[in-house]
Amino acid sequence: MKKLLFNFIDGCRELAIELERSLTRIPAIAPDSGGDGELKKCEFLEHYLREQGVTNLERIDITDGRVAAGIRPNLIASIPGMDDTLPRLWIISHLDVVPPGEAKLWHSNPWELVEKNGKIYGRGVEDNQQGLTSAVLSALALIKNKITPRRTIKLLFAADEECASNYGIAALLKRDDELIATGKAPLFRMTDMAVIPDGGDSKGETIEVAEKHLLWIKFTTHGKQTHGSRPDEGVNAFIGGCDLALSLRHELSTRFDRRDPLFEPPCSTFEPTKKEANVPNTNTIPGEDVFSMDIRILPCYTVNEVLSEVERVIDRVQTTWRVHITYNIEQSVESKPTAADAPIVTMLTSAINDVFGRAARPIGIGGGTVGAFLRNRGIDAAVWSKLDDTAHNPNEYAIVDNILDDAKVMALLAVA
């Protein structure tokens, strides 16, 4: 059976490139980043899958009035297994992509796929169309060869992964809560397991089983605007904001200083990132200043512990500079780990060894994936792919052989 699956996938090279080409032509950018969502891309994929013989499809649309269609789509393709009592396997990729960024840094149109020397270039070709395309190929390998897996396979093509998943996996789990409350069957079962091809390394040797807690905060420092020559008559919000940013970075790093070699870097990180414009001219002292922080916390701490320390620092800065500081939590996710010996990790390790002849190892990451949402529900999730990690970069690329090899790993998981 393995030979049959691998031969089929090896014969799908052009199909994989053309699917990637079609997907790349459809920008699927969240409204948070100035886009109109994923609907057109989802509709294309739904039609494509039906044409290829994947007919067990379900759409779960989440209302979002910020996009023209008013919805953010989540598409599920199911391949029923022989034994529905076995844990079901989910392969979860996402439809949305990030904006291209600075056009001058691209060597080609980011929305037109370019193939060169075994690589394909374009926005989204790796993040997350590589995983999406590999998942499709693995499903086609089963369906076209009339192979019924032992367990049911569920492919989820989710919305909104790049912007907190509030219209994707988080919304689906919230919907599950509502279904359970009314006595109906939820989408996810506690016995399910998931593979998320949305992170990895160039050799395919690392399986992400844990994530740092994620905390994004926007801070607003309020002072009193005045002329630049009369600082005595105002309160400089910019100075207060600068002190806050530097103090939080230093004091949080000192307070939460444990290290865990599972992660790289092996520590919690507290980074000021986005700085918003205050006054437009040089000779005005700003009365308001805004910046954001990206905080990644080792699982040995809690988000609430960090927030308590944040408030302590705020109190001191307010007193020192006579400012008033407010903050808004833009994203907060705590993530439980998947055990390194969980069945999905063991199965994935075996499949990787079968395809690549390498022993994979479990790791933790500082980035966030949809795995955190599933793990917090008690569903074991492993994030894996073989890639060069060009996500969000100009001239993003995917290696075509990686798409095929990832599909082979997924196919082996499907028949395990």
N, C-alpha and C positions, 0 to 999 in steps of 0.2 A: 504493500500500500504506500509506503514511504516513497518508493521509486516512482510510482504513478503520480503522486502529488507533486514531487519535485520536478518531474519531467513536464508536467502541465505548467507549473509556475515558471520554469525556465523558458517555456514557449510564449510567455506573456510579456516579453520585454517591450515590444512596440505598443501593446495594449496599455501597459503601465504608463509609458511616456505620453500616449495620447490622452489618457484619462487625466494625468497631471496637467497637460496642456489645456484641456477644456476647463478644469477647475481653476487654473491660474487666471484665465480670462474673466472670471467672475469675482470681482472684489467683494469680500464678505467681511466688512469692517463694522465694528460695533458703533452705535450712535455716540457712545462715550468718546470715541476717537474720530468723530466726524463722518461716520459711514451710515449706511442704511440697512445694516443687518445682513442676515445669512439666507433669506428666503429664496432668492434666485439661484444661489448655489445649491441649496437643499432640493429645490424643484428639479434642477438638472440631474442631481445625483439620484433622486427617487426614480425619475424616468429612465436613467441609465441602468440602474439595477433591475428594473422590471424588464427592460429589453434583454438583459443578460440572463434572465431566468430566476432572479431573486424576487419572488412575488410575495413572500410573507413580510409585509412592510407595515409599519405603524408610524404615524406622525403625532407628536404631542407638541402643540403650539402654545407658547406662553405669551400672554398679552403684553405688549410694549407700545405705548402710544407715541414714542419718540421716532419710530420708523414708519415709512409710508404705508407698509402693509398692515401695521398694527400688531404684528406678531413676530416672535422669534421661534424658529422651528427646531425641533429635535426629532431626528429620524432613527427608527429602530428596525433593523433587519434580523429576522429570526430564522435559524435552521434547527427544526425540531430534532431532538435526539431520540435514541431508542429507549432510554430509561429516564423519565422525567423526575425520578426521585434522586438522581445524582445531582451534585452541585452544578449549577449552570455556569458556563464561562462567558463573561462579557469581554469584548474587545472594544475599548472606548477611545475614539478620536474626536477631534473637534473641527467644526466647519469654519469658524471665524479665523481671520488673520489680522495682523497688525498693519498699520499704514507703512508705506515704503520708506518714509523718512526723507532725507535730503536727496532730491532727484539727481543732483550732480555727482553723487557718489556711486550711482549705478552705471554699469557699463552697457546696460540694455534696458528696454522698457520692462519695468518690474511686473507688468500684467501680461506680458507675452513670453511664454517659455522659450528659452534658448538651450539647445542641446550641444554639448561640446566635451569631447574627451571622456565620455562615460558619466558626465554630470549633467544635470538639468538646473537651470537658473531661473529664478523668478520669486516674487513674494509669495510665501506660503508653501513652496514646493517641499520644504522640510517640515515646517511648523504649520500645520500638522498634516499636510497632504501626503507626506511619506507614509505615516502611520495609517491614514485613511485608505490610501491606495493599496498598501500591503494587506489591510483587513479585507478589502474587496477581493483581492486576488486569492486570499486564503478561502474565502467563502465560495468563489467560483470554482476553485480546485475541488471542493466537495460536491457542489451542485452539478457541474459539468461532467464529473466522473461518477455521478449517482452514488456517492458515498454518504451513508447516514451515520453521523457520529454517535457515540454512546451517550454523550450528554448534550443537552441543548446549548447551542451557540447563539449569543445575542450580540449583534454589532450595533453600537450606539454612536451616532454622528451628532455630537452635541453642539449647542449654541453657546456663545458668550464665555468661552473659557478664558479668553485674554483679558476680560474685564470683570472678574470676580465670580462668574458662573451663576449670577442671580437669575438668569433666564435659561440656564442650562441645567447642569447636574443638581445645583442647589434647589432650583424650582421643581425638578422631578422628585427629589426626596421630600420636599414640602408637600407635594401632591400625594405622595405615598402616605404621609401622615394622615391626610384628609381621607384617603381611601380606607385606611385601616380603621379610622374612627367611625366610619359608616359600615364597617363589616365587609368591605370589598377587598379583593386581592391587590396587593401593591405591585408595582413594576419590579422592584428589587426584593429578593428573598434574603433572609439572613444567612442562608447556606451558600449563596452565590459567591463567586470569586471573579476577579477582574484583572486583565492586563491592559495597561495604558501605554501605547507606543508613542510617548511624548517626551522622551528624555533618554539619555544614554551616553555612550562613548564610541569612539571610532573603531574599537575592536569588538564591541558588543559584550564586554566582560563585566559590566556592572548592572545590578538589579536594584533599583531604588525601592526600599521598603519603609522608609521613614522620612518625614519632612519636618523642618523647623516650623514652629508656629509663625504665622504671618500676621503682621500688624502694620497697617498704613494709617498714618495720622496727618491731618492738615492742621497747622497751628496758625492762629491769627492773633497778632499782637496789636493792641489798640493803644495809641498815644494821643497826642494833640498836635495837629498840623500847624506850622508857622513858617515865617520867612527864614531862609537859610542863615541870615545874618543875626537872627534873634533866637538862638536856641534856648535862652533863658525864659522865653515866653511860651515855649511848647514842650512836648514830651516826644522824643524821637523813637518812634515805634521800630525803626530799622535797627537801631542799636540794641533795643531789647530783644528783637528777633534773632539778631546775630549771637548774642550771649546765650539765648535759649538753645539755639542749634548746636553751638560748640559745647555747652554744658551738658546737654542731653547725650551727645555722642560720647563725651569723656566719662561722665558719671555713671551712665547706664553700663558702659563697657567695664568699668571698675566694679560695679555692684554685681553684675551678672557675668562672672568671669570663668565659670567652669568650662571645661573642654571635653569634647567627645570625638574620638578618632573615626567614628562612623561617618562623620560629616566633613565636608571640605568647603570653606574653612571650618576648623573644628570648634568654633566658638560662635556665640550669638553676635549679631551685627546690628548696628544702630546708625544708619546713614541718612543725613539730610540730603534730599535729592532736588525736588522741584522747587524753584524760587519764582514767585509771581511778581509782576511789576508793581511798584508802588507809585510814586509820583513821576510824571513824565519829564520834569525839568530838574536841573542841578540845584537851583537856589530855593528849593522848598523842602523843609524837613517833614518827612511823611508822618501822618497820623495813623496809618495802618500798614502793616507788613505781614505777608503771608508766605509760608514755606511748608513743605511736606517732608515726612521722613518715611523711609522704608526700613522696617525693623523685622529681623528674622531671629527667632528665639529658640534655643535648644529645648527639647521636650522636657528636660528636667525642671524647667521653670514654667510658670503659667503666665498668660497674658495679663491677668489681674495683678500679679506681682509687679510686672513691668509698669503697668498703668499707675500703680500706687507710687512708684518711684518717679514717674513722669510728673505727677502732681506735686510731689515734694520739690522738684527742681523748678517747676512753674511758680510755686509760692515764693521761692527765693528770688527769682528773676523779677517778679512783679514788685517786690519790695525794693530791690536794688535800683531799678530804673523807673519806678513810679508808673508802670504800664499795667494794662489789664490784658490777660491772655486767655483766649478760648481755644478749644480744639474740637475737631470732628474726626471720629474714627471712620475712615473710608472703607476699610476692609479689615476683618479680624477672623482668622481661622486657626483653631487649634487642631493638631493632627495626632491621632494615636498611631503607633507603628504597627506594621504587619510583622509577625514573628518571622525570623530568618529561616525557620524550618516549616513554615506554613505550606500546605499542599501546593498552592499556586506557585510558590517560590521553588519548591522541589521540582515540580513539573517543568517550569520554565528553565531551570538550571539544566535539566536533562535534555530539553529540546535544543537549547543553545549549544550544548556539547555535541549533539547529534549533527547539527548544521555546520558548526564552526570548528569543532574539535577542541574547544576551550572550556576551562572551568570558570564560570561566572561567580562573582561574589556580591553579597548584599552591601548596600551603602545607604547613607542618608544624604539629603540635599537641602539646600537653603531655599530653592525655588518652590513654587506652589504648583500642584497639579490637581486634577479632579480626584486623585487617589485619596486626598485628605478627607473629602466629604464621605467617601465610602468607608474608609477606615473608622471614622467617627461613628458610623452606624454598625460597626462590628463586621463589615465585609472586607475580607482580605484582598488587598490590591497590590500589584507589583508594576512599577513603571520601568519599561525597557524598550530599547531600540538600538540599532547600530547606525550611528550617524556622526557627522563631524561637528554638530552643534553650531550651525550657522543661523539659528533662529534670530529674528529681529535685526539681523545685520544687513547692510547693503550687499547686493550680489549674493543673496541667500541661495544656497544650492543643496541639492540632494544627489547622492550617488545612486545611479540606477540599480547597480548590483545590490546595494543595501535594501532597496525596495523589495527586490525579489527574495533576498535572504530572510528579511523580516517576515515576509509572507510564508516562507517555509517553516519558520519557527511557529508562527500562529497556526498553520495547518497541522503541525505535529501536536500542538496543544489541543486542537479541536478533536483529534482522534485518540487522545491519550485516555 
